[in-house]
């Protein structure tokens, strides 16, 4: 029987393992940490459940498809519930904007902010639908293995002015600066600078409008757990808390893997959902081709890291929705500091996650669970002493939430802890502590990204944020579909 190993139980690795096992491929999924989920790890402290990373679930049909492969239903393992509004955007002057796919309400919010931009938004939505069809429906689940495939996609990309940035394209439709920020911030959710990320990523707007924004009851970690349950029910084998230490090769083929515990297995193929630089540089030190790939990757631009403050509070906060964006006083300048200058600015913007607004069970009765997330430069640009810096930054983040939303926050704190760039490096072997792998620039997308199948090592494959199409739950689940198609073609 064909034997395959998938390294890393993030959403990309889980989705790929499910697809392979569903097709009758004997698949072993190996995870370094004690729980599945990758960046969707979680902690339970003082009765609170804290999700580590991704909290916005979009494109639920792409997830449901994994269960449908064997005639099952996602609801058997995961309870998805809609989140409304998707996000509440808040600016320092007190302006608020509720972002949703309720057409009447959304147009009302736009008119409240800028009546003259209502028609411009309608035209932007039409543009977003066009790039959604080209960039997600047609290209999001197919591999780009040669430059010819990129040339075939070029006319559509050119027609939609893919060389322009999301912010630039949004600005061609609407004039109000706050509305420009409201319609362009989404690229930050996949590690991209709205001022540089290709306008193709405006498809995220249409993705959310059509599919909604969802929450997995119990936390995003329950989506990971549900995927594990499905995989194991299909006969798949999961090894937790046992990092892969070596991918063995002979010539231009992978032959097996070894883990920290000494577990070894001979395989017909390996797919890595681990960090791309780590996969090549650290797991294949004796393979020259892999080392050349690592050298090339280290010269590319990587997405920023994140600083997160998790905190549990006494009390309930019905006026604070599930997701908020607290914009700072600067937008373009702050992004330049993070992405270009490698500066930790005095001012900042925050993504505030309040899951107990939708799901009271993630906090003790009469309490609330939060995290505040701040994009920060990765360690390659900002090699700080985070042990010293983290407590200072944590206090600043909580002070901002206190000032803007919860005046008596200090008196309500039950538990708190932070998570910084070195933690991404240590826990996830993330190169430079990047939270999203390669920056989603046009010159680092599709064929220019790590290929779903290695060009030289014939049975080495990739899934997850570093390969096509990129980061975010729909991106990594899409990468699994593209990679599974290749592997099944090659192995069966």
Buried (B, 14 or more C-beta within 10 A) or exposed (E): EBBBBBBBBBBBBBBBBBBBBBBEBBBBBBBBBEBBBBBBBBBEBEBBBBBBBBBBBBBBEBBBBBBEBEEBEBEEBBBBEBBBBBBBBBBBEEEEBBBBBBEEBBEEBBEEBBEEBBEBBEEBBEBBBBBBBBBBEEBBBBBBBEEEBBEEBEEBBEEBBBEBBBBBBBBBBBEBBBBBBBBBBBBBBBBBBBBBBBBBBBBBBBBBBEBBBBBBBBBBBBBBBBBBEBBBBBEBBBBBEBBBBBBBBEEEEBBBBBBEEEBEBEBBBBBBBBBBBBBBBBBBEEBEBBBEBBEEBBEBBBBBBBBBBBBBBBEBBEEBBBBBBBBBEBBBEBBBBBBBEBBBBEEBBBBBBBBBBBBBEBBBEEBBBBBBBBBBBBBBBBEBEBEEBBEEBBEBBBEBBBEBBBEEBEEBEBBBBBBBBBBBBEBBBBBBBBBBBBBBBBEBBBBBBBBBBBEEBBBBBBBBBBBBBBBBBBBBBBBBBBBBBBBBEEBE
